[in-house]
Amino acid sequence: MSKPHQGENTVELNWLDTQGRSIKAAMSGLKSLALAGLVITLGLYAVLALLVHDLLVNGQWPERPILSGLIALIAAQWCFSEARLRARRRLAQRLTGRLASELFTQGYDKGWVLLRRHSLSAWHDLLTKRLKAVEHFLIDYSLQRWLASVMPLLVLIVVWPISWVAGLILLLTLPLMPLFMWIVGVGAAQAQRRHFTALDRLGAFFMDRLQGAATLWTLNQSDAQLQRFKQAHGELERRTADVVRLAFLSASVLDFLATLSVALVAVYIGFSLLGELNFGFWARPFNLGTALFLLLLTPAFFAELKAMGKLYHARADAIAAAEELAPVLSQPMVSDADTARTRFEQLSAHQWQVLGYEGDVIIDGEQLAFERGDRVWLQGPSGSGKSTLIDALMGLRPIGGDWQLNGETVTHLKGLSGSVALLAQRPVLLPDSVLDNVTLNQASRETAEQAIEAVGLNDWLEQLPNGLDTELGEHPPLSGGQAQRLALARLWALQPELVLLDEPTAHLSEHEHHELVALLEARLADATLIWVSHRTLNPGFFNRIWHADDDGRLNRVAA
């Protein structure tokens, strides 16, 4: 078991170690395949050296056993290489799949309290590049680091009995490579972190401006925002160039040291073959086969270290990724994975809170109670926590205090989420057909037709080329009021046990507001609902009125 790290990036490195322990057994198998490949490579060098010696010195064609051994070693090397590649692919799928599954599970468990911490582009980056960085580090870098320690040892074991001078040259130049790798790696870690930050900012900037493209065009701000985008893109290019420059510097330094060592060994062997140097070997002077074998082993001595140098940035990438992933994946679960759907009958709470991601209280109250058939008007100024309470009732935020659902104490409201439907300021419409948008594949075509008629969208539906089968696409042919009516048709068709209305008329004109309010009152008269609204409603429609104040406190002012 690895020891806890101390110093800079302690939390991230310890988290990476924990993930590495989960694949320890599979990595042992991968290392065994890699070690077998190294031994076969050394054997292949020995056979090649013997073959060349027979051809050039003895002047005879190699015997059949030598040729058969050469072919067998080449075939074995290919087989082990292919087996290692397949084992690595399976391990990567398992590791990345597990981390992605944990991310999705945390997203479902924490809801908006987690998802709103990052932009859409940042989540995309987290699920692709950051997970790949962890995979690259835990599998490729860890394996290569192990190979970089094993291969020099194997080569020294083979070289030392042949020539102690050649072994000494390799031994003296070996420590220089890790030293320079560490020096360059410190700068690479900082550059990689800045590169990730610039990439996140550019992605968030692009998505934000893309979503507001219509507004920018209306306000004639397109050129100004284009210039800002070019500046952000230029910053990303500079950060990328820093990372590439350091990677090139690392590779160049390692190549120089390896070349220097190979040159020293080659000079020594050359003068020994010429008879100018008569020391450094244990028994007899070199022949061509022995000299060629040593020359082949010298680059092999540094090959795995050089490969590790090319992967050294993987550590910096993984640390930067762990800075984002560890805080998310290390959070305790709010709910059980197998939380069952609960039919809504009654909900009450005493000294309750709705919590943020770090456990901070966003909105709280002394008493909260409503039951099936209640219609609640939730009032309060902007920023008082009304939408936060709606999120909690949908199971999207953690709760604290004494909550009871249908008479049973609960620590979360995930079980209620399957019984709840939300109509928000901007309705969620799918790019699929009208039928799919209304029924969500949970109601019949006849029910969809009745729902469309109930919300007064018959005329609109008749103008569509394929009626209920018309695809809405990314830009639905609907006004704001029509979109809300279509979302209301969905509620009418699915008949959820609890309806949450979060400012459904906030972006409508006064005339559309009154029309939609009248329609909602008519179609939801028998529903259990909580209605958040700043605008005028009919107090007589509600049997409970709650008010949230500026301090995030909820008080029941009428019932």
C-alpha positions, 0 to 999 in steps of 0.5 A, spaced: 500 500 500 502 506 498 504 511 503 500 518 503 503 524 500 505 530 503 507 537 500 504 540 494 497 537 491 497 532 497 489 531 496 490 530 489 495 525 489 492 521 495 486 521 491 489 518 485 493 513 489 486 511 491 483 510 484 490 506 483 489 501 488 482 499 485 485 497 479 492 494 482 490 487 480 489 488 473 495 492 473 499 486 476 497 482 470 499 488 465 506 489 468 507 481 467 505 482 460 510 488 459 516 484 463 515 478 459 516 483 453 522 486 455 525 479 457 523 477 449 526 483 447 533 482 450 533 475 448 532 477 441 538 482 441 542 476 443 540 472 437 541 478 432 548 479 435 549 472 434 547 471 427 551 477 425 557 474 428 556 468 424 555 471 418 560 477 418 566 473 422 565 466 421 562 467 414 557 462 415 549 462 414 546 461 421 544 454 423 537 452 423 536 453 431 538 460 431 533 462 425 528 458 428 529 461 435 529 468 432 522 467 428 519 464 435 522 470 439 519 475 433 512 471 434 512 471 441 514 479 442 508 480 437 503 476 441 505 479 448 505 486 445 498 484 442 496 481 449 498 487 453 494 492 448 488 488 449 489 488 456 490 495 457 484 497 453 479 493 457 482 496 463 481 503 461 474 501 459 473 499 466 477 505 470 474 510 465 467 507 465 467 506 473 469 514 474 464 516 469 458 512 472 460 515 479 460 522 476 453 521 473 451 518 480 453 524 484 450 528 479 443 525 480 444 525 487 446 532 488 442 535 482 442 542 481 447 543 487 452 540 484 451 541 476 450 548 477 457 549 479 460 548 472 458 550 465 456 545 460 463 546 457 466 544 463 462 538 464 463 536 457 471 537 459 470 533 465 467 527 462 472 527 456 479 530 457 479 530 465 477 522 465 482 521 460 488 524 463 486 520 470 486 514 465 493 516 462 496 517 468 494 511 472 495 506 467 500 508 462 504 513 466 504 508 472 506 502 467 511 506 464 514 508 471 515 501 473 518 499 466 523 505 467 525 502 473 525 495 471 529 495 464 535 499 466 536 493 472 535 488 467 540 491 462 545 492 468 544 485 470 546 482 463 551 488 461 555 487 468 558 480 467 560 482 460 563 489 461 564 493 468 566 499 464 560 499 460 556 498 466 559 503 469 558 508 464 550 506 464 550 507 471 553 514 472 549 517 466 542 514 469 541 519 475 541 525 470 535 523 467 530 523 472 533 529 475 532 533 469 525 530 468 523 532 475 526 539 473 522 540 467 516 536 470 515 542 475 514 547 470 510 542 466 505 542 472 504 549 472 503 550 465 498 544 464 494 547 470 494 554 466 492 551 460 486 547 463 484 554 466 484 557 459 480 552 456 475 552 461 474 559 460 474 559 453 469 553 453 464 557 458 465 564 454 463 560 447 457 557 450 454 563 454 455 567 447 452 562 443 446 561 447 445 569 447 446 570 440 440 573 438 440 578 444 447 580 442 445 580 434 439 585 437 444 589 441 449 590 435 454 587 440 457 581 435 463 584 433 465 586 440 464 579 443 468 576 437 474 581 439 473 578 446 473 571 443 479 572 439 483 575 446 480 568 450 482 564 444 489 567 443 490 566 451 489 559 450 494 558 444 499 561 449 498 556 454 498 551 449 504 553 446 507 553 453 505 546 454 508 544 448 514 547 449 516 544 455 514 537 453 519 538 447 524 541 452 523 534 456 524 530 450 530 534 447 534 533 454 532 526 455 534 524 448 541 528 449 543 524 455 541 518 452 545 519 446 551 522 450 551 515 454 550 511 447 556 515 444 561 513 450 559 506 450 560 506 443 567 509 443 569 504 448 567 498 444 570 501 438 577 502 441 576 495 445 575 492 438 581 495 435 585 493 441 587 500 443 583 499 450 585 492 454 581 493 460 573 493 462 571 486 461 572 480 465 574 474 461 576 475 454 576 481 449 570 483 445 568 480 439 563 482 434 557 479 437 559 481 444 560 488 442 554 488 437 550 486 443 552 491 448 551 496 443 543 494 442 543 494 450 545 501 451 539 504 447 534 499 450 537 501 457 534 508 456 528 506 452 523 506 457 526 512 461 525 516 454 518 513 454 517 515 461 519 522 459 514 523 454 509 521 459 511 525 464 506 531 463 501 525 464 502 526 472 501 534 471 495 533 467 492 528 472 493 532 478 489 538 474 484 533 473 484 530 480 483 538 482 476 538 479 474 530 480 476 529 487 472 534 490 466 531 486 467 524 487 469 524 494 462 527 497 458 522 501 451 520 497 445 524 499 440 518 498 441 511 496 442 508 489 435 504 490 431 509 492 424 507 491 418 512 488 414 514 493 406 516 492 405 523 495 400 524 500 403 529 505 409 532 507 411 536 513 418 539 516 420 542 523 426 546 524 428 544 516 433 547 512 435 546 504 443 546 504 448 548 499 454 543 496 458 545 502 453 544 507 451 551 508 444 553 509 440 557 503 433 557 506 430 554 512 424 555 516 421 553 523 414 549 520 412 547 513 406 542 511 402 541 506 398 535 503 395 532 497 389 537 494 393 543 497 394 549 493 400 553 495 402 560 493 410 561 495 411 569 495 418 572 496 423 577 493 428 575 488 434 571 491 430 569 497 430 562 496 424 560 493 427 556 487 431 553 491 426 550 495 422 548 489 429 544 487 429 541 494 422 538 493 424 535 486 430 531 490 435 536 486 438 539 493 440 536 500 435 537 506 437 538 513 432 538 519 426 534 521 422 532 514 417 527 514 414 524 508 407 520 508 409 520 516 415 517 515 422 521 517 426 522 511 433 525 510 432 526 502 426 527 497 429 523 492 423 518 493 418 524 491 422 526 485 418 521 481 411 524 483 413 531 481 413 535 475 415 542 474 413 548 469 419 553 470 420 560 467 422 557 460 419 550 459 423 544 457 422 542 450 425 536 446 427 536 439 422 530 438 415 530 435 409 534 439 407 527 441 413 525 444 413 532 448 406 531 450 406 524 453 414 522 454 412 515 452 408 515 458 401 516 455 397 514 449 396 518 442 388 520 444 391 523 451 395 527 447 390 530 443 385 531 448 391 535 452 392 539 446 385 541 446 385 542 453 390 548 453 387 551 446 393 549 441 388 546 436 389 551 431 397 551 432 397 543 431 393 544 425 398 548 422 403 543 423 405 539 416 405 532 420 400 534 426 402 530 432 408 527 429 411 533 427 418 534 429 420 540 433 427 540 432 432 545 436 428 551 434 421 550 436 415 554 432 412 556 438 411 563 441 413 563 449 406 563 451 405 557 446 411 553 449 408 554 456 401 551 453 405 545 450 408 544 457 402 545 460 399 539 456 404 535 458 402 536 465 395 535 463 396 528 460 401 525 465 397 528 471 403 528 476 401 527 484 405 534 485 405 540 480 411 545 481 410 552 478 416 556 478 414 563 475 411 560 469 409 567 466 415 571 468 417 572 461 410 573 458 406 579 456 401 582 461 395 579 457 399 572 456 400 572 463 393 573 465 391 568 459 396 562 462 394 564 469 386 562 468 388 556 464 393 553 469 387 555 474 382 551 470 386 545 468 390 544 475 384 546 479 384 538 482 392 538 482 396 538 488 401 544 487 406 549 489 406 556 485 412 561 485 410 567 482 411 575 483 406 577 479 398 577 480 395 571 482 388 570 485 388 569 492 382 565 492 385 559 488 390 557 494 388 554 501 396 556 503 400 562 502 407 562 504 412 567 504 420 567 504 424 573 506 430 576 504 434 572 509 432 566 506 427 564 511 420 561 510 414 563 514 407 560 513 403 567 513 396 564 511 393 557 511 
